Amino acid sequence: MKHVASIRFIVQRWRELAMRDGYTDHTTVVYAEPVVDGWLPAFTAPNGTQIVARMSAPFPNERAARNSLRDLLQQAHDAGRINLNEHPAAQEQAA
């Protein structure tokens, strides 16, 4: 299922859909959604839900759109609003 959300609410949607037990599920995929005039930042949550950021103007290329979401999420992580780290149990299983 695909949803469109204002860029203002992307961090909230990330918290709801991409995080488990206070950590980001690293199966979440950040991508760029093609639109008529360019690209919008988006992500697919582990449950398959797609969230596309609604913005006033799209980005000119995929990389710029993905980087904008990456930067937004990093700022939210640095501010303590989300945790981009993988759950320690998942890290132990990978080892």
MODELLER restraints for C-alpha pairs under 7 A, 6 or more apart:
rsr = mdl.restraints
at = mdl.atoms
rsr.add(forms.Gaussian(group=physical.xy_distance, feature=features.Distance(at['CA:1:A'], at['CA:49:A']), mean=5.10, stdev=0.5))
rsr.add(forms.Gaussian(group=physical.xy_distance, feature=features.Distance(at['CA:1:A'], at['CA:50:A']), mean=6.09, stdev=0.5))
rsr.add(forms.Gaussian(group=physical.xy_distance, feature=features.Distance(at['CA:2:A'], at['CA:49:A']), mean=5.97, stdev=0.5))
rsr.add(forms.Gaussian(group=physical.xy_distance, feature=features.Distance(at['CA:2:A'], at['CA:50:A']), mean=4.49, stdev=0.5))
rsr.add(forms.Gaussian(group=physical.xy_distance, feature=features.Distance(at['CA:2:A'], at['CA:51:A']), mean=5.95, stdev=0.5))
rsr.add(forms.Gaussian(group=physical.xy_distance, feature=features.Distance(at['CA:3:A'], at['CA:50:A']), mean=6.05, stdev=0.5))
rsr.add(forms.Gaussian(group=physical.xy_distance, feature=features.Distance(at['CA:3:A'], at['CA:51:A']), mean=4.96, stdev=0.5))
rsr.add(forms.Gaussian(group=physical.xy_distance, feature=features.Distance(at['CA:3:A'], at['CA:52:A']), mean=6.22, stdev=0.5))
rsr.add(forms.Gaussian(group=physical.xy_distance, feature=features.Distance(at['CA:4:A'], at['CA:51:A']), mean=5.69, stdev=0.5))
rsr.add(forms.Gaussian(group=physical.xy_distance, feature=features.Distance(at['CA:4:A'], at['CA:52:A']), mean=4.72, stdev=0.5))
rsr.add(forms.Gaussian(group=physical.xy_distance, feature=features.Distance(at['CA:4:A'], at['CA:53:A']), mean=5.88, stdev=0.5))
rsr.add(forms.Gaussian(group=physical.xy_distance, feature=features.Distance(at['CA:4:A'], at['CA:54:A']), mean=6.09, stdev=0.5))
rsr.add(forms.Gaussian(group=physical.xy_distance, feature=features.Distance(at['CA:5:A'], at['CA:51:A']), mean=6.72, stdev=0.5))
rsr.add(forms.Gaussian(group=physical.xy_distance, feature=features.Distance(at['CA:5:A'], at['CA:52:A']), mean=6.16, stdev=0.5))
rsr.add(forms.Gaussian(group=physical.xy_distance, feature=features.Distance(at['CA:5:A'], at['CA:53:A']), mean=5.17, stdev=0.5))
rsr.add(forms.Gaussian(group=physical.xy_distance, feature=features.Distance(at['CA:5:A'], at['CA:54:A']), mean=5.57, stdev=0.5))
rsr.add(forms.Gaussian(group=physical.xy_distance, feature=features.Distance(at['CA:6:A'], at['CA:53:A']), mean=5.54, stdev=0.5))
rsr.add(forms.Gaussian(group=physical.xy_distance, feature=features.Distance(at['CA:6:A'], at['CA:54:A']), mean=4.69, stdev=0.5))
rsr.add(forms.Gaussian(group=physical.xy_distance, feature=features.Distance(at['CA:6:A'], at['CA:55:A']), mean=6.61, stdev=0.5))
rsr.add(forms.Gaussian(group=physical.xy_distance, feature=features.Distance(at['CA:7:A'], at['CA:53:A']), mean=5.04, stdev=0.5))
rsr.add(forms.Gaussian(group=physical.xy_distance, feature=features.Distance(at['CA:7:A'], at['CA:54:A']), mean=5.79, stdev=0.5))
rsr.add(forms.Gaussian(group=physical.xy_distance, feature=features.Distance(at['CA:7:A'], at['CA:55:A']), mean=6.24, stdev=0.5))
rsr.add(forms.Gaussian(group=physical.xy_distance, feature=features.Distance(at['CA:10:A'], at['CA:53:A']), mean=6.71, stdev=0.5))
rsr.add(forms.Gaussian(group=physical.xy_distance, feature=features.Distance(at['CA:11:A'], at['CA:73:A']), mean=6.86, stdev=0.5))
rsr.add(forms.Gaussian(group=physical.xy_distance, feature=features.Distance(at['CA:15:A'], at['CA:82:A']), mean=6.54, stdev=0.5))
rsr.add(forms.Gaussian(group=physical.xy_distance, feature=features.Distance(at['CA:17:A'], at['CA:45:A']), mean=5.75, stdev=0.5))
rsr.add(forms.Gaussian(group=physical.xy_distance, feature=features.Distance(at['CA:18:A'], at['CA:24:A']), mean=5.70, stdev=0.5))
rsr.add(forms.Gaussian(group=physical.xy_distance, feature=features.Distance(at['CA:18:A'], at['CA:25:A']), mean=5.68, stdev=0.5))
rsr.add(forms.Gaussian(group=physical.xy_distance, feature=features.Distance(at['CA:18:A'], at['CA:28:A']), mean=6.09, stdev=0.5))
rsr.add(forms.Gaussian(group=physical.xy_distance, feature=features.Distance(at['CA:18:A'], at['CA:45:A']), mean=5.26, stdev=0.5))
rsr.add(forms.Gaussian(group=physical.xy_distance, feature=features.Distance(at['CA:18:A'], at['CA:46:A']), mean=6.62, stdev=0.5))
rsr.add(forms.Gaussian(group=physical.xy_distance, feature=features.Distance(at['CA:19:A'], at['CA:25:A']), mean=5.49, stdev=0.5))
rsr.add(forms.Gaussian(group=physical.xy_distance, feature=features.Distance(at['CA:22:A'], at['CA:83:A']), mean=6.56, stdev=0.5))
rsr.add(forms.Gaussian(group=physical.xy_distance, feature=features.Distance(at['CA:23:A'], at['CA:83:A']), mean=5.39, stdev=0.5))
rsr.add(forms.Gaussian(group=physical.xy_distance, feature=features.Distance(at['CA:23:A'], at['CA:84:A']), mean=6.32, stdev=0.5))
rsr.add(forms.Gaussian(group=physical.xy_distance, feature=features.Distance(at['CA:23:A'], at['CA:85:A']), mean=5.78, stdev=0.5))
rsr.add(forms.Gaussian(group=physical.xy_distance, feature=features.Distance(at['CA:23:A'], at['CA:86:A']), mean=5.64, stdev=0.5))
rsr.add(forms.Gaussian(group=physical.xy_distance, feature=features.Distance(at['CA:23:A'], at['CA:87:A']), mean=5.29, stdev=0.5))
rsr.add(forms.Gaussian(group=physical.xy_distance, feature=features.Distance(at['CA:24:A'], at['CA:83:A']), mean=6.17, stdev=0.5))
rsr.add(forms.Gaussian(group=physical.xy_distance, feature=features.Distance(at['CA:24:A'], at['CA:84:A']), mean=5.08, stdev=0.5))
rsr.add(forms.Gaussian(group=physical.xy_distance, feature=features.Distance(at['CA:24:A'], at['CA:85:A']), mean=5.89, stdev=0.5))
rsr.add(forms.Gaussian(group=physical.xy_distance, feature=features.Distance(at['CA:24:A'], at['CA:86:A']), mean=5.56, stdev=0.5))
rsr.add(forms.Gaussian(group=physical.xy_distance, feature=features.Distance(at['CA:25:A'], at['CA:86:A']), mean=6.30, stdev=0.5))
rsr.add(forms.Gaussian(group=physical.xy_distance, feature=features.Distance(at['CA:26:A'], at['CA:86:A']), mean=6.29, stdev=0.5))
rsr.add(forms.Gaussian(group=physical.xy_distance, feature=features.Distance(at['CA:27:A'], at['CA:46:A']), mean=5.78, stdev=0.5))
rsr.add(forms.Gaussian(group=physical.xy_distance, feature=features.Distance(at['CA:28:A'], at['CA:43:A']), mean=6.92, stdev=0.5))
rsr.add(forms.Gaussian(group=physical.xy_distance, feature=features.Distance(at['CA:28:A'], at['CA:44:A']), mean=5.72, stdev=0.5))
rsr.add(forms.Gaussian(group=physical.xy_distance, feature=features.Distance(at['CA:28:A'], at['CA:45:A']), mean=4.81, stdev=0.5))
rsr.add(forms.Gaussian(group=physical.xy_distance, feature=features.Distance(at['CA:28:A'], at['CA:46:A']), mean=5.38, stdev=0.5))
rsr.add(forms.Gaussian(group=physical.xy_distance, feature=features.Distance(at['CA:29:A'], at['CA:43:A']), mean=5.35, stdev=0.5))
rsr.add(forms.Gaussian(group=physical.xy_distance, feature=features.Distance(at['CA:29:A'], at['CA:44:A']), mean=5.10, stdev=0.5))
rsr.add(forms.Gaussian(group=physical.xy_distance, feature=features.Distance(at['CA:29:A'], at['CA:45:A']), mean=6.74, stdev=0.5))
rsr.add(forms.Gaussian(group=physical.xy_distance, feature=features.Distance(at['CA:30:A'], at['CA:42:A']), mean=5.90, stdev=0.5))
rsr.add(forms.Gaussian(group=physical.xy_distance, feature=features.Distance(at['CA:30:A'], at['CA:43:A']), mean=4.26, stdev=0.5))
rsr.add(forms.Gaussian(group=physical.xy_distance, feature=features.Distance(at['CA:30:A'], at['CA:44:A']), mean=6.56, stdev=0.5))
rsr.add(forms.Gaussian(group=physical.xy_distance, feature=features.Distance(at['CA:30:A'], at['CA:66:A']), mean=6.51, stdev=0.5))
rsr.add(forms.Gaussian(group=physical.xy_distance, feature=features.Distance(at['CA:31:A'], at['CA:41:A']), mean=6.32, stdev=0.5))
rsr.add(forms.Gaussian(group=physical.xy_distance, feature=features.Distance(at['CA:31:A'], at['CA:42:A']), mean=5.29, stdev=0.5))
rsr.add(forms.Gaussian(group=physical.xy_distance, feature=features.Distance(at['CA:31:A'], at['CA:43:A']), mean=5.64, stdev=0.5))
rsr.add(forms.Gaussian(group=physical.xy_distance, feature=features.Distance(at['CA:31:A'], at['CA:66:A']), mean=5.64, stdev=0.5))
rsr.add(forms.Gaussian(group=physical.xy_distance, feature=features.Distance(at['CA:32:A'], at['CA:39:A']), mean=5.80, stdev=0.5))
rsr.add(forms.Gaussian(group=physical.xy_distance, feature=features.Distance(at['CA:32:A'], at['CA:40:A']), mean=5.44, stdev=0.5))
rsr.add(forms.Gaussian(group=physical.xy_distance, feature=features.Distance(at['CA:32:A'], at['CA:41:A']), mean=4.77, stdev=0.5))
rsr.add(forms.Gaussian(group=physical.xy_distance, feature=features.Distance(at['CA:32:A'], at['CA:42:A']), mean=5.48, stdev=0.5))
rsr.add(forms.Gaussian(group=physical.xy_distance, feature=features.Distance(at['CA:32:A'], at['CA:62:A']), mean=5.28, stdev=0.5))
rsr.add(forms.Gaussian(group=physical.xy_distance, feature=features.Distance(at['CA:32:A'], at['CA:65:A']), mean=5.72, stdev=0.5))
rsr.add(forms.Gaussian(group=physical.xy_distance, feature=features.Distance(at['CA:32:A'], at['CA:66:A']), mean=5.65, stdev=0.5))
rsr.add(forms.Gaussian(group=physical.xy_distance, feature=features.Distance(at['CA:33:A'], at['CA:39:A']), mean=5.41, stdev=0.5))
rsr.add(forms.Gaussian(group=physical.xy_distance, feature=features.Distance(at['CA:33:A'], at['CA:40:A']), mean=5.07, stdev=0.5))
rsr.add(forms.Gaussian(group=physical.xy_distance, feature=features.Distance(at['CA:33:A'], at['CA:41:A']), mean=6.29, stdev=0.5))
rsr.add(forms.Gaussian(group=physical.xy_distance, feature=features.Distance(at['CA:33:A'], at['CA:42:A']), mean=6.22, stdev=0.5))
rsr.add(forms.Gaussian(group=physical.xy_distance, feature=features.Distance(at['CA:33:A'], at['CA:52:A']), mean=6.99, stdev=0.5))
rsr.add(forms.Gaussian(group=physical.xy_distance, feature=features.Distance(at['CA:34:A'], at['CA:40:A']), mean=6.51, stdev=0.5))
rsr.add(forms.Gaussian(group=physical.xy_distance, feature=features.Distance(at['CA:37:A'], at['CA:58:A']), mean=6.53, stdev=0.5))
rsr.add(forms.Gaussian(group=physical.xy_distance, feature=features.Distance(at['CA:38:A'], at['CA:58:A']), mean=5.21, stdev=0.5))
rsr.add(forms.Gaussian(group=physical.xy_distance, feature=features.Distance(at['CA:38:A'], at['CA:59:A']), mean=5.42, stdev=0.5))
rsr.add(forms.Gaussian(group=physical.xy_distance, feature=features.Distance(at['CA:38:A'], at['CA:60:A']), mean=4.94, stdev=0.5))
rsr.add(forms.Gaussian(group=physical.xy_distance, feature=features.Distance(at['CA:38:A'], at['CA:61:A']), mean=6.20, stdev=0.5))
rsr.add(forms.Gaussian(group=physical.xy_distance, feature=features.Distance(at['CA:39:A'], at['CA:58:A']), mean=5.20, stdev=0.5))
rsr.add(forms.Gaussian(group=physical.xy_distance, feature=features.Distance(at['CA:39:A'], at['CA:59:A']), mean=5.01, stdev=0.5))
rsr.add(forms.Gaussian(group=physical.xy_distance, feature=features.Distance(at['CA:39:A'], at['CA:60:A']), mean=6.28, stdev=0.5))
rsr.add(forms.Gaussian(group=physical.xy_distance, feature=features.Distance(at['CA:39:A'], at['CA:61:A']), mean=5.88, stdev=0.5))
rsr.add(forms.Gaussian(group=physical.xy_distance, feature=features.Distance(at['CA:39:A'], at['CA:62:A']), mean=5.80, stdev=0.5))
rsr.add(forms.Gaussian(group=physical.xy_distance, feature=features.Distance(at['CA:39:A'], at['CA:65:A']), mean=6.04, stdev=0.5))
rsr.add(forms.Gaussian(group=physical.xy_distance, feature=features.Distance(at['CA:40:A'], at['CA:52:A']), mean=6.72, stdev=0.5))
rsr.add(forms.Gaussian(group=physical.xy_distance, feature=features.Distance(at['CA:40:A'], at['CA:53:A']), mean=6.18, stdev=0.5))
rsr.add(forms.Gaussian(group=physical.xy_distance, feature=features.Distance(at['CA:40:A'], at['CA:58:A']), mean=5.41, stdev=0.5))
rsr.add(forms.Gaussian(group=physical.xy_distance, feature=features.Distance(at['CA:40:A'], at['CA:59:A']), mean=6.24, stdev=0.5))
rsr.add(forms.Gaussian(group=physical.xy_distance, feature=features.Distance(at['CA:40:A'], at['CA:65:A']), mean=5.52, stdev=0.5))
rsr.add(forms.Gaussian(group=physical.xy_distance, feature=features.Distance(at['CA:41:A'], at['CA:52:A']), mean=6.13, stdev=0.5))
rsr.add(forms.Gaussian(group=physical.xy_distance, feature=features.Distance(at['CA:41:A'], at['CA:53:A']), mean=5.60, stdev=0.5))
rsr.add(forms.Gaussian(group=physical.xy_distance, feature=features.Distance(at['CA:41:A'], at['CA:65:A']), mean=4.65, stdev=0.5))
rsr.add(forms.Gaussian(group=physical.xy_distance, feature=features.Distance(at['CA:41:A'], at['CA:66:A']), mean=5.40, stdev=0.5))
rsr.add(forms.Gaussian(group=physical.xy_distance, feature=features.Distance(at['CA:41:A'], at['CA:68:A']), mean=6.98, stdev=0.5))
rsr.add(forms.Gaussian(group=physical.xy_distance, feature=features.Distance(at['CA:41:A'], at['CA:69:A']), mean=5.81, stdev=0.5))
rsr.add(forms.Gaussian(group=physical.xy_distance, feature=features.Distance(at['CA:42:A'], at['CA:51:A']), mean=5.46, stdev=0.5))
rsr.add(forms.Gaussian(group=physical.xy_distance, feature=features.Distance(at['CA:42:A'], at['CA:52:A']), mean=4.25, stdev=0.5))
rsr.add(forms.Gaussian(group=physical.xy_distance, feature=features.Distance(at['CA:42:A'], at['CA:53:A']), mean=5.83, stdev=0.5))
rsr.add(forms.Gaussian(group=physical.xy_distance, feature=features.Distance(at['CA:43:A'], at['CA:50:A']), mean=5.76, stdev=0.5))
rsr.add(forms.Gaussian(group=physical.xy_distance, feature=features.Distance(at['CA:43:A'], at['CA:51:A']), mean=5.42, stdev=0.5))
rsr.add(forms.Gaussian(group=physical.xy_distance, feature=features.Distance(at['CA:43:A'], at['CA:52:A']), mean=6.69, stdev=0.5))
rsr.add(forms.Gaussian(group=physical.xy_distance, feature=features.Distance(at['CA:44:A'], at['CA:50:A']), mean=4.35, stdev=0.5))
rsr.add(forms.Gaussian(group=physical.xy_distance, feature=features.Distance(at['CA:44:A'], at['CA:51:A']), mean=6.35, stdev=0.5))
rsr.add(forms.Gaussian(group=physical.xy_distance, feature=features.Distance(at['CA:59:A'], at['CA:65:A']), mean=5.54, stdev=0.5))
rsr.add(forms.Gaussian(group=physical.xy_distance, feature=features.Distance(at['CA:76:A'], at['CA:82:A']), mean=5.85, stdev=0.5))
rsr.add(forms.Gaussian(group=physical.xy_distance, feature=features.Distance(at['CA:77:A'], at['CA:83:A']), mean=5.35, stdev=0.5))
rsr.add(forms.Gaussian(group=physical.xy_distance, feature=features.Distance(at['CA:77:A'], at['CA:84:A']), mean=6.25, stdev=0.5))
